Amino acid sequence: MRIKVLSTKKYVGDLSKEIAQGKKRIFIQVMLFEPGKTVDKILLGFEKTDKKVKKKVFIDWLSLLFKNSKEYQERKEKLYVQLAALGIRVEFKNKPFILEKLFPYRKRNHIKVSVIDNVSYIGGVNLWDKEPEIDFMVKIESKKLSEFLARAIGKDFQKDIEFKVDNALSVVIDAGRMGKSLILQKVIGEAKKAKKEILFMNQFPPDGKLLSVYNNFYKNGGRVEGIIPGKNDFGFPLSTISLFNQLYLKLRRTSFEIHNSKKMVHAKLIIIDRKMAIFGSHNFTSKGVWMGTNEITGFTTDKKLVKELFFFYNKYR
């Protein structure tokens, strides 16, 4: 099984290349799929595929709210026509009830996954031109994993599920049940097992039970270090949540080291004792759980992958 960590830009180029070579299926699930240079590059890959290849793109309903202007809305409508002309089935996930439209951040599908034949990508990257530099996708060449994800993409699960790829990698999907998250439950469990060090990189500061685990570990002599954005650039609601979390850290008298990056951080990563890495779409905060968000996360002890993810983390310290 070959595994590789790809930065935002490298992922887009690699994804387009794999799409162009697709023979059986090309399935993408993402929160945002917006017109621009990023998606244009993806479309170039689709243009080279055979008509017989199954092609599906699942986008969260929130993407429909990104209109900005009449000209931008026209570009989006043109994009959907292009996708249809290329034989790509497009489906918008988690359409809200009338009252939910007043607060569209509830019940979002936050999963970012791509599957092309026996190649899978899991991580935090959206497909739009505004995606932050500090983000990544993990490319995994595994028939077993790709078969599972091909069945899972776009599906509405009634409960959280865990899939064991091999002894070094498992993938967990949260079904979006409000207040419940197998991913966060497992993350807290793994963090409690830490012996020497916990490193984290995230769009939001930690909170809730996970923050308590970090604080207790640090007070007992463990090393805890994190990287978060100094300023959250993803709009008023998310920047407010981020600010609230930072104030919460101060109230909890958190004293472990946190680096405030000058660049926007969108990566979701935890490294424990440099022996386990946790990555994917989950922000590892309780607020997303209480909003009933669909997520995907990988748990790995693969030495090569953990090492690559540590290098990614270390690059932005």
C-alpha positions as CSV (number, residue, x, y, z in Angstrom):
1,M,0.0,0.0,0.0
2,R,1.6,3.3,-1.1
3,I,0.8,6.4,0.9
4,K,1.7,10.1,0.3
5,V,0.9,13.4,1.9
6,L,0.0,16.1,-0.6
7,S,-0.3,19.9,0.0
8,T,-3.3,21.8,-1.3
9,K,-1.7,22.7,-4.7
10,K,0.0,19.3,-5.2
11,Y,-3.3,17.5,-4.4
12,V,-5.2,19.4,-7.1
13,G,-2.6,18.6,-9.7
14,D,-2.4,15.0,-8.7
15,L,-6.1,14.6,-8.5
16,S,-6.5,15.9,-12.1
17,K,-3.8,13.5,-13.3
18,E,-5.5,10.5,-11.6
19,I,-8.9,11.5,-12.9
20,A,-7.5,11.7,-16.5
21,Q,-6.3,8.1,-16.1
22,G,-9.5,6.8,-14.4
23,K,-10.9,3.6,-15.9
24,K,-13.7,2.5,-13.6
25,R,-14.9,5.2,-11.3
26,I,-14.3,8.7,-10.2
27,F,-16.1,9.8,-7.1
28,I,-15.5,13.0,-5.2
29,Q,-17.2,14.3,-2.0
30,V,-16.4,17.8,-0.8
31,M,-18.0,20.6,1.0
32,L,-17.1,23.4,-1.5
33,F,-16.7,22.9,-5.3
34,E,-16.5,26.4,-6.7
35,P,-15.8,27.8,-10.2
36,G,-12.2,29.0,-10.7
37,K,-8.8,27.8,-11.7
38,T,-8.8,24.9,-9.2
39,V,-12.0,23.4,-10.6
40,D,-10.9,24.2,-14.1
41,K,-7.8,22.0,-13.6
42,I,-10.1,19.2,-12.3
43,L,-12.3,19.5,-15.3
44,L,-9.3,19.1,-17.6
45,G,-8.8,15.7,-16.1
46,F,-12.5,14.8,-16.5
47,E,-12.3,15.8,-20.2
48,K,-9.8,13.0,-20.8
49,T,-11.9,10.2,-19.3
50,D,-13.9,7.7,-21.2
51,K,-17.7,8.1,-21.3
52,K,-18.1,4.6,-19.7
53,V,-16.3,5.7,-16.5
54,K,-18.7,6.3,-13.5
55,K,-18.4,9.9,-12.4
56,K,-20.0,11.4,-9.4
57,V,-19.5,14.6,-7.4
58,F,-21.2,15.2,-4.1
59,I,-21.2,18.7,-2.8
60,D,-22.6,20.1,0.5
61,W,-25.7,22.2,0.1
62,L,-23.8,25.2,1.8
63,S,-21.9,25.6,-1.5
64,L,-25.2,26.9,-3.1
65,L,-25.0,29.9,-0.7
66,F,-21.7,31.1,-2.2
67,K,-23.1,33.5,-4.8
68,N,-21.2,36.8,-4.1
69,S,-22.6,38.4,-7.3
70,K,-24.8,37.9,-10.3
71,E,-21.7,37.2,-12.4
72,Y,-20.4,34.6,-9.9
73,Q,-23.8,32.9,-9.8
74,E,-23.8,32.7,-13.6
75,R,-20.3,31.1,-13.5
76,K,-21.7,28.5,-11.0
77,E,-24.6,27.7,-13.2
78,K,-22.3,27.3,-16.2
79,L,-20.1,25.0,-14.1
80,Y,-23.0,22.7,-13.4
81,V,-23.8,22.6,-17.1
82,Q,-20.2,21.6,-17.8
83,L,-20.3,18.9,-15.3
84,A,-23.5,17.4,-16.8
85,A,-22.0,17.6,-20.3
86,L,-19.0,15.6,-19.1
87,G,-21.4,12.9,-17.8
88,I,-20.8,13.7,-14.1
89,R,-23.6,13.1,-11.7
90,V,-23.8,16.0,-9.2
91,E,-25.7,15.8,-6.0
92,F,-26.0,18.3,-3.2
93,K,-25.9,16.8,0.3
94,N,-27.7,17.7,3.5
95,K,-30.4,20.1,2.1
96,P,-31.8,22.0,5.1
97,F,-35.4,22.4,6.3
98,I,-36.8,25.9,6.1
99,L,-35.8,26.9,9.6
100,E,-32.3,25.4,9.2
101,K,-31.7,27.9,6.4
102,L,-31.6,30.6,9.0
103,F,-28.5,29.0,10.5
104,P,-26.9,27.0,7.6
105,Y,-23.9,25.8,9.5
106,R,-26.0,23.1,11.2
107,K,-26.0,19.5,9.8
108,R,-23.2,20.2,7.2
109,N,-21.5,17.5,5.2
110,H,-17.8,18.3,5.9
111,I,-16.3,15.2,4.3
112,K,-13.5,15.6,1.8
113,V,-12.7,12.4,-0.1
114,S,-11.9,11.4,-3.6
115,V,-11.7,7.9,-5.1
116,I,-10.3,7.1,-8.6
117,D,-10.3,3.4,-9.2
118,N,-8.0,2.0,-6.5
119,V,-6.6,5.4,-5.4
120,S,-8.2,7.3,-2.5
121,Y,-7.6,10.7,-1.0
122,I,-8.6,11.7,2.5
123,G,-8.1,15.1,4.2
124,G,-9.4,18.6,4.6
125,V,-9.0,20.3,1.2
126,N,-12.0,21.9,-0.5
127,L,-12.0,22.4,-4.3
128,W,-12.0,26.2,-4.7
129,D,-9.4,28.9,-5.3
130,K,-9.6,30.2,-1.7
131,E,-8.4,27.0,-0.1
132,P,-5.6,27.9,2.4
133,E,-2.0,26.8,1.8
134,I,-1.8,25.0,5.2
135,D,-3.9,22.0,4.4
136,F,-3.3,18.6,2.9
137,M,-4.8,15.3,1.6
138,V,-3.4,11.9,2.2
139,K,-3.2,9.8,-1.0
140,I,-3.6,6.1,-0.4
141,E,-3.3,3.4,-3.0
142,S,-5.4,0.5,-1.7
143,K,-8.1,-1.5,-3.4
144,K,-9.6,-2.5,0.0
145,L,-9.9,1.2,1.1
146,S,-11.1,2.5,-2.3
147,E,-13.8,-0.2,-2.5
148,F,-15.1,0.8,1.0
149,L,-15.0,4.6,0.2
150,A,-16.7,4.1,-3.2
151,R,-19.6,2.5,-1.3
152,A,-19.5,5.2,1.4
153,I,-19.2,8.4,-0.7
154,G,-22.5,10.2,-0.9
155,K,-24.3,7.8,1.5
156,D,-26.4,8.9,4.4
157,F,-25.3,6.8,7.3
158,Q,-27.6,6.3,10.3
159,K,-24.7,5.6,12.7
160,D,-21.0,6.2,12.9
161,I,-18.8,3.5,11.3
162,E,-15.2,2.4,11.5
163,F,-13.4,0.5,8.7
164,K,-10.1,-1.2,9.3
165,V,-7.9,-1.1,6.2
166,D,-5.0,-3.0,7.8
167,N,-3.2,-3.2,11.2
168,A,-1.7,0.4,10.7
169,L,-4.7,2.3,9.3
170,S,-8.4,2.6,10.1
171,V,-11.0,5.1,8.8
172,V,-13.9,6.4,10.8
173,I,-17.0,8.2,9.4
174,D,-19.3,10.3,11.6
175,A,-22.9,10.1,10.5
176,G,-23.7,13.6,11.7
177,R,-25.8,12.7,14.7
178,M,-26.0,15.8,16.9
179,G,-23.9,15.5,20.0
180,K,-22.3,12.2,19.0
181,S,-19.0,11.5,17.3
182,L,-17.1,8.2,17.2
183,I,-14.2,10.2,15.7
184,L,-13.9,12.6,18.6
185,Q,-14.5,9.7,21.1
186,K,-11.6,7.8,19.5
187,V,-9.4,10.9,19.4
188,I,-9.9,11.5,23.1
189,G,-9.1,7.9,23.8
190,E,-5.9,7.9,21.8
191,A,-4.8,11.2,23.4
192,K,-5.3,9.7,26.9
193,K,-2.7,7.0,25.9
194,A,0.0,9.6,25.1
195,K,3.3,9.0,26.9
196,K,5.5,11.9,25.9
197,E,4.1,14.3,23.3
198,I,0.9,15.5,21.6
199,L,1.1,17.8,18.6
200,F,-1.9,19.3,16.9
201,M,-2.7,21.5,13.9
202,N,-6.2,22.9,13.4
203,Q,-8.5,25.6,12.2
204,F,-9.9,26.0,15.7
205,P,-8.3,25.8,19.2
206,P,-9.2,22.6,21.2
207,D,-12.2,22.6,23.5
208,G,-14.3,20.4,25.8
209,K,-13.0,16.9,26.9
210,L,-10.1,16.9,24.5
211,L,-8.8,20.2,25.9
212,S,-9.1,18.7,29.4
213,V,-7.0,15.7,28.3
214,Y,-4.4,18.1,26.8
215,N,-4.3,20.2,30.0
216,N,-4.0,17.1,32.3
217,F,-1.3,15.6,30.1
218,Y,0.7,18.8,30.2
219,K,0.3,19.3,34.0
220,N,1.6,15.7,34.4
221,G,4.8,16.5,32.5
222,G,3.8,15.7,28.9
223,R,4.6,18.0,26.0
224,V,1.6,19.6,24.2
225,E,2.1,21.9,21.3
226,G,-0.4,23.3,18.7
227,I,-0.6,25.4,15.5
228,I,-3.8,27.4,14.9
229,P,-4.5,30.5,12.7
230,G,-3.9,33.8,14.3
231,K,-7.0,35.0,12.4
232,N,-9.7,32.8,11.0
233,D,-10.4,34.0,7.5
234,F,-13.5,31.8,6.8
235,G,-16.3,34.4,7.5
236,F,-18.1,35.9,10.5
237,P,-19.6,32.7,12.1
238,L,-16.4,30.6,12.0
239,S,-14.2,33.5,13.0
240,T,-16.5,34.1,16.0
241,I,-16.3,30.4,17.0
242,S,-12.5,30.6,16.8
243,L,-12.4,33.7,18.9
244,F,-14.7,32.2,21.5
245,N,-12.5,29.1,21.7
246,Q,-9.4,31.2,22.2
247,L,-11.1,33.1,25.1
248,Y,-12.1,29.7,26.5
249,L,-8.5,28.6,26.4
250,K,-7.6,31.6,28.6
251,L,-10.4,30.9,31.0
252,R,-9.3,27.4,31.4
253,R,-5.8,28.7,32.1
254,T,-4.3,26.7,29.3
255,S,-0.5,27.1,29.5
256,F,0.8,24.6,26.9
257,E,2.4,26.1,23.8
258,I,0.2,27.3,20.9
259,H,1.7,28.9,17.8
260,N,-0.6,31.5,16.1
261,S,0.1,31.2,12.4
262,K,0.1,34.3,10.2
263,K,-1.3,32.2,7.5
264,M,-4.8,30.6,7.6
265,V,-4.6,27.0,8.9
266,H,-7.2,24.6,7.6
267,A,-5.3,21.3,8.2
268,K,-6.7,18.9,10.8
269,L,-3.9,16.9,12.4
270,I,-2.9,15.3,15.7
271,I,0.4,13.4,16.2
272,I,0.8,11.4,19.4
273,D,4.3,10.4,20.5
274,R,5.3,10.6,16.8
275,K,3.9,7.0,16.6
276,M,0.3,7.7,15.7
277,A,-1.2,10.4,13.4
278,I,-4.9,11.4,13.1
279,F,-6.0,13.3,10.0
280,G,-9.0,14.1,7.9
281,S,-11.9,16.5,7.9
282,H,-12.8,16.6,11.6
283,N,-11.8,19.7,13.5
284,F,-11.7,17.8,16.8
285,T,-14.0,20.3,18.5
286,S,-17.2,19.6,20.4
287,K,-19.0,22.5,18.6
288,G,-19.0,20.7,15.2
289,V,-20.3,17.6,16.9
290,W,-23.2,19.4,18.5
291,M,-24.0,20.9,15.1
292,G,-24.4,17.4,13.7
293,T,-21.6,17.5,11.1
294,N,-20.7,14.6,8.8
295,E,-16.9,13.9,9.0
296,I,-14.2,11.4,8.0
297,T,-10.9,10.8,9.8
298,G,-8.0,8.4,9.4
299,F,-6.0,6.9,12.3
300,T,-2.6,5.6,11.4
301,T,0.5,4.1,13.0
302,D,2.2,3.6,9.6
303,K,5.8,4.8,10.3
304,K,6.3,6.4,6.9
305,L,3.0,8.3,7.0
306,V,3.4,9.5,10.5
307,K,6.9,10.7,9.6
308,E,5.5,12.6,6.5
309,L,2.7,14.2,8.6
310,F,5.2,15.3,11.2
311,F,7.3,16.9,8.5
312,F,4.2,18.8,7.3
313,Y,3.5,19.9,10.9
314,N,7.1,20.9,11.5
315,K,7.2,23.0,8.3
316,Y,4.7,25.5,9.8
317,R,5.9,25.7,13.4
